[in-house]
Amino acid sequence: MPRMTWRPKRPGRLIVRILIGLLVVLLVLAVGGYFVINSRLNRIEALTDYDGRPADTPGTNWLLVGSDSRAGLTKAQRRKLATGSSVGRRTDTMMLLHIPDTGDRPTLVSLPRDSYVPIDGHGSGKLNAAYAYQDGGPKLLAKTVEKVTGLRIDHYMEIGFGGFVGIVDAIGGVEINVKQAIKDPKAGIDLKKGLQTMDGGTALGYVRTRATGAIPDFDRTQRQRQFFSAVVKKAASPGVLINPFRSVPLALSATDSVAVGEESGAFNLLSLGLAMGDNPVTTVVPVGSLPTINGQAVVKWDTAKALRMFDALAQDKPVPKDALGK
């Protein structure tokens, strides 16, 4: 009798079944991961209705806030990261991200912390004071930004020092092109000029330092936009998303470190990441003058240019080049 050997009659069908099985497994993991991440998100009350609130406009507007909260950092970590031990709540980083419905490039606008603006119940003062007041925090800050820009904020996201470091380390560091050598013991950094990969602690010092430029805070806003764009692009890259040794720690770190408005979920954060990977236009509110008021150095916007900038965003149009800040 002839010797019998087993051969699949239809190897193509077997391969298809294997691929379908893998896709089903990946889909189940993705859906399960979404619900886990969504349930772990730290949600806070940030966006509320009030009389005179700007009407909804095309596109999606995010208020992105970096606070100096040391929550989650041990004393040893504070010493290592040179964060100090200040208590209370302050924010040095405020950015407005507009994601258009038209498919055009997003626009990321830095709002200088020393911007001199009207704050409900407190007269006029620095923008970051809206967050620091005892009756302030995310709600008063978001309301202040809405009133001075005329834009309705759709989503709010906030992160502190500890979360900042954790997210950068979870994605394996972030590549930054340093324009000039920076040595700043107060920020815990000693950086050479050029392209380099920074871990969380180094990146934190890089965006915090005031040791550069004739007007340090404007240099800081440029570095903050540069860093934010770089870290979100890497987080949304295939090398991170399809690598469970990167994507899982990133997801867990983000849910432990980031606070979002009650209206935001994991899908919104994914949309934010995809938008930042779309090469956004990065700029700052046009500045008119740098006066001293009540003994404090403040930033006054160029009202005409700022209005043109925010009017363009409200209409879901690109900001005219001559209205972009420098």
Residue pairs with C-beta under 8 A, 6 or more apart in sequence:
8 14
33 251
34 266
34 267
37 251
37 254
37 255
37 266
38 265
38 266
38 267
40 252
40 255
40 256
41 255
41 258
41 260
41 264
41 265
41 266
42 255
42 256
42 258
42 259
42 260
43 259
43 260
43 261
43 262
43 264
44 138
44 156
44 158
44 259
44 260
44 261
44 262
45 138
45 139
45 261
45 262
46 63
46 138
46 139
46 142
46 156
46 158
46 261
46 262
47 139
47 142
47 153
47 154
47 155
47 156
47 261
47 262
47 263
48 139
48 143
50 143
52 147
53 143
53 146
53 152
54 146
54 147
54 150
54 151
54 152
54 314
55 152
56 152
57 151
57 152
57 313
57 314
57 315
57 316
58 100
58 101
58 102
58 315
58 316
59 98
59 99
59 100
59 101
59 102
59 313
59 316
60 98
60 99
60 101
60 154
60 155
60 271
61 96
61 97
61 98
61 99
61 151
61 152
61 153
61 154
61 155
61 313
62 96
62 97
62 98
62 99
62 153
62 154
62 155
62 156
62 157
62 272
63 94
63 95
63 96
63 141
63 142
63 145
63 153
63 155
63 156
63 157
64 93
64 94
64 95
64 96
64 97
64 157
64 158
64 228
65 91
65 93
65 94
65 95
65 131
65 138
65 141
65 156
65 157
65 158
65 159
66 91
66 92
66 93
66 94
66 158
66 159
66 160
66 164
66 207
66 224
67 89
67 90
67 91
67 131
67 158
67 159
67 160
67 161
68 83
68 86
68 89
68 90
68 91
68 92
68 160
68 161
69 89
69 160
69 161
69 162
70 78
70 83
70 85
70 86
70 160
70 161
70 162
71 160
71 162
72 160
72 162
72 163
72 256
72 257
73 81
73 83
73 161
73 162
75 85
77 83
77 162
78 84
78 85
80 188
80 201
81 161
81 165
81 188
81 201
81 204
81 205
82 185
82 186
82 187
82 188
82 205
83 161
83 204
88 132
89 131
89 132
89 137
90 128
90 131
90 132
91 113
91 128
91 131
91 132
91 141
91 158
92 113
92 128
92 208
92 220
93 113
93 207
93 224
94 110
94 111
94 113
94 127
94 128
94 141
94 145
95 108
95 109
95 110
95 111
95 224
95 225
95 228
96 108
96 109
96 111
96 145
96 149
96 151
97 106
97 107
97 108
97 109
97 272
97 275
97 276
97 280
98 106
98 107
98 109
98 151
98 313
99 106
99 271
99 272
99 275
100 106
100 107
100 316
100 317
101 316
102 316
104 317
104 318
105 278
105 279
105 280
105 281
105 318
106 275
106 276
106 278
106 280
106 281
107 280
107 281
107 282
107 283
107 313
107 318
107 319
108 225
108 228
108 229
108 276
108 280
108 281
108 282
108 283
109 283
109 284
109 285
109 309
109 325
110 221
110 222
110 224
110 225
110 282
110 283
110 284
110 285
110 325
111 127
111 145
111 284
111 285
112 127
112 217
112 218
112 221
112 284
112 285
112 287
112 299
113 126
113 127
113 128
113 217
114 126
114 127
114 128
114 217
114 296
114 297
114 298
114 299
115 126
115 127
115 148
115 285
115 298
115 299
115 300
115 301
116 124
116 125
116 126
116 127
116 291
116 293
116 298
116 299
116 300
117 124
117 125
117 126
117 127
117 130
117 144
117 148
118 124
118 144
118 147
118 148
119 125
119 129
119 130
119 133
119 140
119 144
120 140
120 143
120 144
120 147
121 135
122 129
122 130
122 133
126 296
126 298
127 141
127 144
127 145
128 141
129 136
130 136
130 140
130 141
130 143
130 144
131 137
131 138
131 140
131 141
133 140
138 156
138 158
138 259
138 261
142 153
142 156
145 151
145 153
146 152
146 153
149 310
150 307
150 310
150 311
150 314
151 310
151 313
151 314
154 263
155 260
155 261
155 263
155 264
155 268
155 272
156 260
156 261
156 264
157 258
157 259
157 260
157 261
157 264
157 269
157 272
158 258
158 259
158 260
159 167
159 257
159 258
159 259
160 257
161 204
162 257
163 253
163 254
163 256
163 257
163 258
164 200
164 203
164 204
164 257
165 200
165 201
165 203
165 204
166 200
166 253
166 256
166 257
167 200
167 231
167 235
167 250
167 253
167 254
167 257
167 258
168 174
168 198
168 199
168 200
168 203
168 204
168 231
169 199
169 200
169 253
170 246
170 249
170 250
170 252
170 253
170 254
171 231
171 234
171 235
171 240
171 246
171 250
172 240
172 246
173 197
173 198
173 199
173 200
173 203
174 197
174 198
174 203
174 227
174 230
174 231
174 234
175 195
175 196
175 197
175 198
175 230
175 234
176 195
176 196
176 197
176 198
176 203
176 206
176 226
176 227
176 230
177 194
177 195
177 226
178 191
178 192
178 193
178 194
178 195
178 196
178 206
179 193
180 193
180 212
181 191
181 192
181 193
182 189
182 190
182 191
182 206
182 209
182 211
182 212
183 189
183 190
183 191
183 211
184 190
184 205
184 209
184 210
184 211
186 209
186 211
187 204
187 205
187 206
187 208
187 209
187 211
188 201
188 205
189 202
189 205
189 206
189 209
191 202
191 206
198 206
203 227
203 231
206 223
206 227
207 220
207 223
207 224
207 227
208 220
209 216
209 220
209 223
210 216
210 217
210 219
210 220
212 219
213 219
215 290
217 299
218 284
218 287
221 284
222 284
225 282
225 284
226 282
228 276
229 276
229 280
229 282
232 272
232 273
232 276
232 277
233 276
233 277
234 240
235 250
235 273
236 273
236 274
236 276
236 277
237 277
239 246
240 246
240 247
240 250
241 247
254 269
258 269
260 268
260 269
281 318
281 319
281 324
283 309
283 319
283 324
283 325
284 325
284 326
285 301
285 306
285 309
285 325
286 301
286 302
286 305
286 306
286 309
286 323
286 324
286 325
286 326
287 299
287 300
287 301
287 302
287 325
288 300
288 301
288 302
288 303
289 300
290 297
290 298
290 299
290 300
291 297
291 298
291 300
292 298
305 322
305 323
305 325
306 323
308 319
308 320
308 323
309 319
309 320
309 323
309 324
309 325
312 318
312 319
312 320
312 323
313 319
